Amino acid sequence: MIAAFGDALGLLATGDPALWDVIFRSLWVSTLAAVLAMAAAIPLGVVLGTRSFRGRWMINTVISSFQAIPAVVVGLLVYLLLSRQGLLGELRLLFTSWAILIAQFILVLPLALALVTARISDLWRRFGDLYQLDGANFATRLRALVRMAPAPLIVVGLTVFGRAISEVGAAIIVGGNLEFATRVLTTAIKLEVEQGKLAQALAFGMVLLVLAFAVNLAARLVAVAVPAEDLERK
């Protein structure tokens, strides 16, 4: 075990091309998936967090339910969508990094939407009357609430990124775990363990742990950078 750990550090230090290819692919795919999920979740969260309408409770219930959907189910649905017989089969995206991105986007969107809605709803209850936003149009509400809560939304975005980069089931199904093509950190760890290559698996695992620590540290730093009471003074 100690020898495997030392070999893993050696792989990271020597800049193994296959390892860094996996790292960079994981970063750009998961980052873009998180950004797109947040871009969709913020306006929808403003609607759900500031407006009362029939069916709102049911929509929130569905969103909460979809947070627990297994990654392999999302992967299967995206596979069916992108396969030759699927609705988007002509795009030939199956077994590409874009297929993984689509799967991750669908997987993390409910989480992003639930967290954004919760943050926006809290801000609305506390500051909606103060900023006289009750009669404002949607665009005004959106701008005001986003300007009011950059730190909470950044924390949500980091949480969503962490969820995206740590999933494995969907990435294997729609990506195929192809070397120098669709292999990401989680699928690489699975493959290396199955092949008994513990040094490589540990190297990928250490990178994933470092990323997880960095994301959590960044989220905490952002959260304390703008304390809740500072919003009162804005």
C-alpha positions as CSV (number, residue, x, y, z in Angstrom):
1,M,0.0,0.0,0.0
2,I,2.8,2.4,0.9
3,A,4.6,1.5,-2.3
4,A,1.5,2.2,-4.3
5,F,1.1,5.5,-2.6
6,G,4.7,6.4,-3.5
7,D,4.1,5.4,-7.1
8,A,1.0,7.5,-7.3
9,L,2.9,10.6,-6.1
10,G,5.5,9.8,-8.8
11,L,2.9,9.7,-11.5
12,L,1.6,13.1,-10.4
13,A,5.1,14.5,-10.3
14,T,6.2,13.2,-13.7
15,G,3.2,14.7,-15.5
16,D,1.9,11.4,-17.0
17,P,0.0,12.4,-20.2
18,A,-2.8,10.0,-19.6
19,L,-3.3,11.2,-16.1
20,W,-3.4,14.9,-17.0
21,D,-5.7,14.3,-19.9
22,V,-8.2,12.8,-17.5
23,I,-7.8,15.7,-15.1
24,F,-8.3,18.4,-17.6
25,R,-11.3,16.6,-19.2
26,S,-12.9,16.1,-15.8
27,L,-12.4,19.8,-15.0
28,W,-13.8,21.3,-18.2
29,V,-16.8,18.9,-18.5
30,S,-17.9,19.3,-14.9
31,T,-17.3,23.0,-14.8
32,L,-19.3,23.6,-17.9
33,A,-22.1,21.3,-16.7
34,A,-22.2,23.3,-13.4
35,V,-22.2,26.7,-15.1
36,L,-25.1,25.6,-17.5
37,A,-27.0,24.2,-14.5
38,M,-26.7,27.5,-12.6
39,A,-27.6,29.5,-15.7
40,A,-30.8,27.6,-15.9
41,A,-31.4,27.4,-12.1
42,I,-31.1,31.1,-11.2
43,P,-34.0,32.5,-13.3
44,L,-36.2,29.5,-12.5
45,G,-35.2,29.8,-8.9
46,V,-36.3,33.5,-8.9
47,V,-39.7,32.4,-10.2
48,L,-40.2,29.6,-7.7
49,G,-38.7,31.6,-4.8
50,T,-40.7,34.9,-5.3
51,R,-44.0,33.9,-6.8
52,S,-47.0,32.0,-5.4
53,F,-49.0,30.1,-8.0
54,R,-51.0,26.9,-8.2
55,G,-48.8,23.9,-8.6
56,R,-45.7,25.5,-7.0
57,W,-45.7,22.9,-4.2
58,M,-45.9,20.1,-6.6
59,I,-43.0,21.5,-8.7
60,N,-40.8,21.8,-5.6
61,T,-41.7,18.3,-4.7
62,V,-40.7,17.0,-8.1
63,I,-37.5,18.9,-7.9
64,S,-36.7,17.5,-4.5
65,S,-37.5,14.0,-5.8
66,F,-35.2,14.3,-8.8
67,Q,-32.3,15.1,-6.6
68,A,-32.2,11.5,-5.5
69,I,-32.4,10.0,-9.0
70,P,-29.5,7.5,-9.5
71,A,-26.7,8.6,-11.9
72,V,-27.0,5.3,-13.8
73,V,-30.7,6.1,-14.6
74,V,-29.7,9.5,-15.9
75,G,-27.0,7.9,-18.0
76,L,-29.5,5.4,-19.4
77,L,-31.9,8.1,-20.4
78,V,-29.2,10.1,-22.1
79,Y,-27.9,7.0,-23.8
80,L,-31.4,6.3,-25.2
81,L,-31.7,9.9,-26.3
82,L,-28.3,10.0,-28.1
83,S,-28.2,6.5,-29.5
84,R,-28.8,5.9,-33.2
85,Q,-32.5,5.3,-32.7
86,G,-32.8,8.2,-30.2
87,L,-34.3,11.6,-30.8
88,L,-30.8,13.2,-31.0
89,G,-29.0,10.2,-32.6
90,E,-28.1,12.2,-35.7
91,L,-25.9,14.5,-33.6
92,R,-23.5,11.5,-32.9
93,L,-22.7,12.7,-29.4
94,L,-22.8,9.3,-27.8
95,F,-19.4,8.2,-26.4
96,T,-18.1,11.8,-26.5
97,S,-17.3,14.3,-23.7
98,W,-20.4,16.2,-24.7
99,A,-22.5,13.2,-23.8
100,I,-21.0,13.2,-20.4
101,L,-21.6,16.9,-20.1
102,I,-25.3,16.5,-21.0
103,A,-25.7,13.7,-18.4
104,Q,-24.0,15.7,-15.7
105,F,-26.1,18.7,-16.5
106,I,-29.3,16.7,-16.2
107,L,-28.0,15.1,-13.0
108,V,-27.1,18.3,-11.2
109,L,-29.9,20.6,-12.4
110,P,-32.4,19.5,-9.7
111,L,-29.8,20.1,-7.0
112,A,-28.9,23.5,-8.4
113,L,-32.5,24.5,-8.7
114,A,-33.5,23.3,-5.2
115,L,-30.5,25.2,-3.6
116,V,-31.0,28.4,-5.6
117,T,-34.7,28.4,-4.9
118,A,-34.1,28.0,-1.2
119,R,-31.6,30.9,-1.2
120,I,-33.8,33.2,-3.2
121,S,-36.9,32.4,-1.2
122,D,-35.0,33.2,2.0
123,L,-33.8,36.5,0.6
124,W,-37.3,37.3,-0.7
125,R,-38.8,36.9,2.8
126,R,-36.1,39.0,4.4
127,F,-35.5,41.8,1.9
128,G,-38.4,41.7,-0.6
129,D,-40.4,44.4,1.1
130,L,-37.2,46.4,2.0
131,Y,-36.2,46.7,-1.6
132,Q,-39.8,47.2,-2.8
133,L,-39.6,44.3,-5.2
134,D,-43.1,43.0,-4.7
135,G,-44.5,44.8,-7.7
136,A,-41.3,44.7,-9.8
137,N,-41.1,42.8,-13.1
138,F,-39.2,39.6,-13.4
139,A,-36.0,41.2,-14.9
140,T,-35.8,43.7,-12.0
141,R,-36.3,41.0,-9.4
142,L,-33.6,38.8,-11.1
143,R,-31.0,41.6,-11.2
144,A,-31.7,42.7,-7.6
145,L,-31.7,39.3,-6.0
146,V,-28.5,38.1,-7.9
147,R,-26.8,41.4,-6.9
148,M,-28.0,40.8,-3.3
149,A,-26.7,37.3,-3.1
150,P,-23.5,36.7,-5.0
151,A,-21.8,34.7,-2.2
152,P,-24.7,32.2,-1.6
153,L,-25.0,31.6,-5.3
154,I,-21.3,31.0,-5.8
155,V,-21.5,28.5,-2.9
156,V,-24.3,26.8,-4.6
157,G,-22.3,26.7,-7.9
158,L,-19.4,25.1,-6.1
159,T,-21.6,22.5,-4.5
160,V,-23.1,21.7,-7.9
161,F,-19.6,21.4,-9.4
162,G,-18.6,19.0,-6.6
163,R,-21.6,16.8,-7.4
164,A,-20.9,16.8,-11.1
165,I,-17.2,15.9,-10.9
166,S,-17.8,13.0,-8.4
167,E,-20.5,11.1,-10.4
168,V,-19.4,7.9,-12.1
169,G,-22.4,5.9,-13.3
170,A,-23.7,8.2,-16.0
171,A,-20.2,9.0,-17.3
172,I,-19.5,5.3,-17.9
173,I,-22.8,4.6,-19.7
174,V,-22.7,7.6,-22.1
175,G,-18.9,8.1,-22.3
176,G,-17.7,4.5,-22.5
177,N,-14.5,5.4,-20.5
178,L,-12.4,5.7,-23.6
179,E,-8.8,6.7,-23.1
180,F,-7.8,10.1,-24.4
181,A,-11.5,10.6,-25.4
182,T,-14.1,10.3,-22.6
183,R,-12.2,9.0,-19.5
184,V,-12.8,11.2,-16.4
185,L,-11.5,10.9,-12.9
186,T,-14.2,8.7,-11.4
187,T,-14.3,6.3,-14.4
188,A,-10.5,6.1,-14.5
189,I,-10.4,5.1,-10.8
190,K,-13.0,2.4,-11.4
191,L,-11.0,1.0,-14.4
192,E,-7.6,1.1,-12.6
193,V,-9.0,-0.7,-9.6
194,E,-10.5,-3.4,-11.8
195,Q,-7.1,-3.9,-13.5
196,G,-5.3,-4.0,-10.2
197,K,-3.3,-0.8,-11.0
198,L,-3.4,0.6,-7.5
199,A,-0.8,3.3,-8.1
200,Q,-2.8,4.8,-11.0
201,A,-6.0,4.5,-9.1
202,L,-4.5,6.3,-6.0
203,A,-3.1,9.0,-8.2
204,F,-6.6,9.7,-9.7
205,G,-8.1,9.4,-6.2
206,M,-5.7,11.9,-4.7
207,V,-6.5,14.4,-7.4
208,L,-10.3,13.9,-6.8
209,L,-9.7,14.4,-3.0
210,V,-7.7,17.6,-3.6
211,L,-10.4,18.9,-5.8
212,A,-13.1,18.1,-3.3
213,F,-11.1,19.8,-0.5
214,A,-10.5,22.8,-2.7
215,V,-14.2,23.2,-3.6
216,N,-15.3,22.9,0.0
217,L,-12.6,25.3,1.1
218,A,-13.6,27.8,-1.6
219,A,-17.3,27.5,-0.6
220,R,-16.4,28.2,3.1
221,L,-14.3,31.2,2.2
222,V,-17.0,32.7,0.0
223,A,-19.6,32.1,2.6
224,V,-17.7,34.0,5.3
225,A,-16.5,36.7,2.8
226,V,-20.0,38.3,2.8
227,P,-21.7,37.6,6.1
228,A,-25.5,37.5,6.2
229,E,-25.7,40.7,8.2
230,D,-23.8,42.6,5.4
231,L,-26.8,42.2,3.2
232,E,-28.7,44.3,5.7
233,R,-26.3,47.2,5.0
234,K,-26.4,46.9,1.2
